[in-house]
Amino acid sequence: MQFNLTGHELNTLHDMKKLPVFIAQCLVEEMQEGVEKPRKIQITTSNSLIIADKINTEEPNESKMTLLDKAILKSEDTILPLINDGKVINFQGMLVLSNVKIVPFANPDNVIEYESYALYTDHIMGFGLTE
């Protein structure tokens, strides 16, 4: 299969928000091996602060997966063939986070907690590490 891209269409090929966050998480995990209290990832969006234990970077293990993780994995069976056929070209990246706390800027006392959370990368404004 061959297709030509021009100008802004090139932007759809690489998700430059997911790639550095994902690589940073992998490196942080490597550097924190053996640390008693590992640091958490903190992601800033336009309306909230998201704090998670980690971004899922490992090979899927169905016996340890949350319900959301399993659903996303099964959905890839449908999505990936569509992408490979060239029928979908604007596929946004998604990060799956574990043990998540969402702190809305409008109401920081109302912390929302999830076992697993899927965040589309177009919502990310920045990220860092926190205690």
ROTI-740617 format. One record per residue: residue number from 1; x, y, z of N, C-alpha, C, O, CB in turn. Coordinates in steps of 0.2 Angstrom, whole numbers. Atoms other than C-alpha are relative to their C-alpha. Glycine has a CB too. Example, Ala and Ser with C-alpha at 12.3 -4.5 7.8 and 13.67 -1.06 7.14 Angstrom:
<atoms>
     i      nx      ny      nz     cax     cay     caz      cx      cy      cz      ox      oy      oz     cbx     cby     cbz
     1       4      -6       0      62     -22      39       4       6       0       9       5       3      -5       0       6
     2      -4      -6      -1      68      -5      36      -4       5       3      -1      11       4       2       2      -7
</atoms>
This chain:
<atoms>
     i      nx      ny      nz     cax     cay     caz      cx      cy      cz      ox      oy      oz     cbx     cby     cbz
     1       4      -6       0       0       0       0       4       6       0       9       6       4      -5       0       6
     2      -4      -6       0       7      17      -4      -5       6       0     -11       6      -3       4       1      -7
     3       4      -6       0       0      34       0       4       6       1      10       6       4      -6       0       6
     4      -4      -6      -1       6      52      -1      -3       5       5      -9       6       5       0       3      -7
     5       3      -5      -5       5      65      12       4       7      -1      10       7      -3       2      -2       7
     6      -3      -7       1       8      84      11      -2       4       6      -7       3      10      -3       3      -6
     7       2      -5      -5       9      98      24      -2      -3       6       1      -7       9      -4       5      -3
     8       2       2      -6      -1      96      39      -2      -7       1      -3      -9       7      -6       5       2
     9       2       8       0      -6      78      35       6      -4       4       5      -9       6      -1      -2      -7
    10      -6       4      -4      12      73      42      -1       0       7       1      -4      11       6       4      -2
    11       1       0      -7       6      78      59      -4      -6       3      -3      -7       9      -3       7       2
    12       4       6      -2      -5      63      60       4      -6       1       1     -11       4      -6      -1      -4
    13      -4       6       0       9      51      59       3      -2       6       4      -8       8       5       0      -6
    14      -4       1      -6      18      53      75      -3       4       6      -5      10       5       7       3       0
    15       3      -3      -6      10      57      92       6       2       5       8      -2       9      -5      -5       4
    16      -6      -3      -4      24      68     100      -2       2       7       2       4      10       3       6      -4
    17       2      -1      -7      14      69     116       1      -7       3       4      -7       9      -7       3       1
    18       0       7      -3      13      50     119       7      -2       0       9      -5       6      -4      -4      -4
    19      -6       3       0      30      46     114       5       2       6       8      -2       9       4       2      -7
    20      -4      -2      -5      40      57     126      -2      -2       7       2      -4      12       2       7       0
    21       3       2      -7      28      53     141       2      -7       1       4      -9       6      -7       2       0
    22      -1       8       0      29      34     137       7      -2       2       9      -6       6      -3      -3      -6
    23      -7       1      -1      48      34     136       2       2       6       6      -1      10       4       3      -6
    24      -2      -3      -6      50      45     151      -2      -5       6       1      -7      10      -3       7       2
    25       3       5      -5      39      32     161       4      -6       0       6      -8       6      -7      -1      -1
    26      -5       6       1      50      18     155       6       1       4       9      -3       8       1      -3      -7
    27      -7      -2      -3      66      27     160      -1       1       8       3      -1      12       3       6      -3
    28       2      -1      -7      58      32     177       0      -7       4       3      -8       9      -6       4       1
    29       0       7      -3      54      14     181       6      -3       1       8      -6       6      -5      -5      -4
    30      -6       3       0      71       8     177       4       4       5       8       0       9       4       2      -7
    31      -4      -4      -5      79      22     188      -2      -1       7       1       0      12       0       7      -2
    32       3       1      -6      67      18     202       1      -7       3      -2      -8       8      -7       3       0
    33       0       7      -3      71      -1     204       3       0       6       8       3       8       4      -4      -5
    34      -2       1      -7      73      -5     222      -1       6       4       0       6      10       8      -1       0
    35       2      -6      -4      67      12     228      -6      -2       4     -11      -5       2      -1       7      -4
    36       5       2      -4      56      10     243      -7       4      -1     -12       0      -1       2       2       7
    37       6      -4       1      44      24     239       0       3      -7       3       9      -8      -2       5       5
    38      -1      -3       6      43      26     220      -4       6      -2     -10       7       1      -2      -5      -6
    39       3      -6       2      38      43     212      -6      -2      -4      -6      -7      -8       5       5      -3
    40       6       1       4      21      45     204       1       5      -6       4      10      -6      -6       1       4
    41       0      -4       5      18      53     187      -6       5       1     -11       3       3      -1      -4      -7
    42       5      -6      -1       8      70     187      -1       3      -7       4       5     -10       3       5       5
    43       1      -2       6       0      75     171      -5       6       1     -10       6       4      -3      -5      -5
    44       4      -6       0      -7      93     168      -4       0      -6      -2      -1     -11       4       6       1
    45       4      -1       6     -22      95     157      -3       8       1      -1      11       6      -6      -5       0
    46       3      -7      -1     -32     112     154      -4       1       6      -5       6       8      -3       1      -7
    47       5      -1      -5     -44     108     168       1      -4       6      -3      -3      11      -7      -1      -2
    48      -1       4      -6     -36      96     180       7      -2       1      11      -2      -4      -5      -6       0
    49      -6       3      -2     -21      88     188      -1      -7       1      -6      -9       4       4       3       6
    50       1       8       0     -20      69     185       7      -3       3      12      -2       1      -1      -3      -7
    51      -5       4      -3      -9      59     197      -1      -7       0      -6     -10       2       1       3       8
    52       1       7       1      -6      41     194       6      -4       2      12      -1       2      -1      -2      -8
    53      -5       4      -2       5      27     200       5      -1      -6      11       0      -5      -2      -7       3
    54      -5       1       6      12      24     183      -5       0      -7     -11      -1      -6       4      -6       0
    55       3       1       7       8      23     164       1      -8      -1       7     -10       0       2       5      -5
    56      -1       7       1       5       5     159       5      -1      -6       3       1     -12      -6      -4      -2
    57      -5       0       5      21       1     149       2      -8      -1       5      -9      -6       6       3       2
    58      -2       7       1      22     -18     151      -4      -4      -5      -9      -2      -7       0      -4       7
    59       4       4       4      16     -32     140      -6      -2       4      -6      -4      10       5      -7      -2
    60       6       2      -4      -2     -36     144       0      -7       3       2     -12       0      -6       1      -5
    61       1       6      -4      -5     -49     157      -7      -1       2      -9       3       7       5      -1       6
    62       8       0      -1     -24     -53     157      -2      -2       7      -7       0       9      -3      -5      -5
    63       2       2      -7     -24     -61     174       1       6       5      -2       6      10       5      -6       3
    64      -1      -6      -4     -18     -44     181      -3       6      -2      -2      12       1       8       1       1
    65       2      -6       3     -27     -32     170      -7       2       3     -11      -2       6      -1      -1      -7
    66       7      -2      -3     -42     -21     176      -5      -1      -6      -3      -2     -12       1       8       2
    67       5       0       5     -58     -21     166       1       4      -5       0       3     -11      -7       1       4
    68      -1      -5       5     -54      -5     157       6      -3      -5       5      -2     -11       1       7       3
    69      -6       2       3     -37     -12     152      -2      -6      -5       0      -6     -11       6      -3       4
    70       2       5       4     -45     -28     145      -4       2      -6      -4       0     -11      -4      -5       4
    71       4      -3       6     -58     -18     135       4       3      -5       2       2     -11      -6       4       3
    72      -4      -4       5     -45      -7     127       4      -5      -4       5      -4     -10       5       4       4
    73      -3       6       3     -35     -23     123      -4      -3      -6      -2      -4     -11       3      -5       4
    74       5       3       4     -50     -31     115      -2       5      -6      -3       2     -12      -6      -3       3
    75       2      -5       6     -54     -15     105       5       1      -5       3       2     -11      -2       7       3
    76      -6      -1       5     -37     -15      97      -1      -5      -6       1      -4     -11       6      -1       3
    77       2       5       5     -43     -31      88      -4       3      -6      -3       1     -12      -3      -6       3
    78       4      -3       5     -55     -20      79       3       6      -3       3       7      -9      -7       2       3
    79      -3      -6       2     -45      -4      78       6      -1      -5       6       2     -10       2       5       5
    80      -7       1       4     -28     -10      71      -1      -2      -7       2       0     -11       4      -5       4
    81       1       1       7     -35     -18      56      -3       6      -4      -1       6     -10      -5      -6      -1
    82       2      -6       4     -44      -2      51       6       4      -2       6       7      -7      -5       3       4
    83      -6      -4       1     -28       7      53       4      -3      -5       7       1     -10       4       1       7
    84      -4       3       5     -18      -5      43      -3       0      -7       0       0     -12       1      -8       2
    85       3       0       7     -31      -5      29       0       8      -3      -2       9      -8      -7      -2       1
    86      -1      -7       2     -28      14      28      -7       4       1      -8       9      -2       2       1      -7
    87       6      -3      -1     -46      18      33      -1       5       5      -5       9       6      -6      -5       1
    88       0      -5      -6     -42      28      49       7       3       0      12      -1       0      -1      -4       6
    89      -6      -3       0     -28      40      48       1       5       6       7       7       7       1       4      -6
    90      -1      -5      -6     -31      52      63      -2      -4       6      -7      -2      10      -5       6      -1
    91       1       4      -6     -29      40      77       4       3       6      10       3       6       3      -7      -1
    92      -3      -3      -5     -25      49      93       3      -5       5       0     -10       6      -5       5       4
    93      -3       5      -5     -13      41     106      -4       0       6      -8       5       8       7       2       1
    94       4       0      -6     -20      36     122       5      -3       5       9      -8       4      -6      -5       0
    95      -4       3      -6     -11      32     139      -4      -3       5     -10       0       6       5       6       3
    96       4       3      -5     -18      20     151       4       1       7       9      -2       7      -1      -8      -2
    97      -3      -1      -7     -14      25     169      -3      -4       5      -9      -6       5      -1       8       2
    98       2       4      -6     -15      15     185      -1       4       6       3       8       8       5      -6       1
    99       1      -3      -7     -22      20     202       0       8      -1       5      11       2       5      -2       5
   100       0      -7       3     -27      38     196      -4       4       5      -9       2       8      -3       0      -7
   101       4      -5      -3     -32      53     206       0       6      -5       5       9      -7       3       2       7
   102       1      -6       4     -40      68     196      -2       5       5      -7       5       8      -5      -2      -5
   103       1      -6      -4     -39      85     205      -3       5      -5       2       8      -8       6       2       4
   104       2      -5       5     -50      97     195       2       7       3       1       8       9      -8       0       0
   105      -2      -7      -2     -44     115     196      -6       4       2      -5       8       7       3       4      -6
   106       6      -4      -2     -62     122     198      -2      -2       7      -5       2      10      -5      -1      -5
   107       2       2      -7     -64     111     214       5      -5       2       3     -11       2      -8      -3      -1
   108      -6       4      -2     -48     104     221      -2      -5       6       2      -9       7       6       4       1
   109       2       4      -6     -57      97     236      -4      -6      -3      -5     -11       1      -4       4       5
   110       4       6       2     -67      85     225       5      -4      -5       4      -4     -11      -6       3      -5
   111      -4       5       4     -54      72     220      -3      -6      -2      -7      -9       2       6      -2       5
   112       3       6       3     -59      58     209       5      -5      -1      10      -4      -3      -4       2      -8
   113      -5       6       0     -51      41     210      -2      -5      -5      -8      -7      -5       1      -2       7
   114       1       6       4     -50      27     197       5      -5       1      11      -3       2      -1       3      -7
   115      -5       6       0     -42      10     197       4       1      -7      10      -1      -6      -3      -7       0
   116      -3      -1       7     -38      13     178      -3       6      -3      -9       7      -3       0      -7      -4
   117       3      -6       4     -40      28     167       4       1      -7      10       1      -7       1       6       4
   118      -3      -1       7     -37      31     148       0       7      -1      -6      10      -1      -4      -4      -5
   119      -1      -7       1     -31      48     144       2       1      -7       8      -1      -9       5       4       5
   120      -3      -1       7     -30      54     126       5       5       0       4      10       4      -6       2      -5
   121      -6      -4      -1     -14      63     123      -1       7      -2       3      11      -1       6      -3      -4
   122       2      -7       2     -22      78     115      -2       5       5      -2      11       5      -5       0      -6
   123       2      -3      -6     -27      83     132       6       2       5       5       6       9      -5      -4       4
   124      -6      -1      -4      -9      83     139       3       7      -1       4       9      -7       5      -5      -1
   125      -3      -6       0      -2     100     143       8       0       2      12       3       0      -3       6       3
   126      -6       1      -3      13      94     153       0      -6       5      -5      -8       6       3       6       3
   127       0       5      -4      19      81     164       7       0       5      11       4       3       0      -7      -3
   128      -5       0      -5      31      78     179       0      -6       5      -5     -10       4       1       7       4
   129       0       5      -5      35      67     194      -2       3       7       0       9       8       7      -4       0
   130       2      -2      -6      28      69     211       1      -5       6       2     -11       4      -7       3       0
   131       0       4      -5      29      61     228      -6      -4       1      -7      -9       5       2       3       7
</atoms>
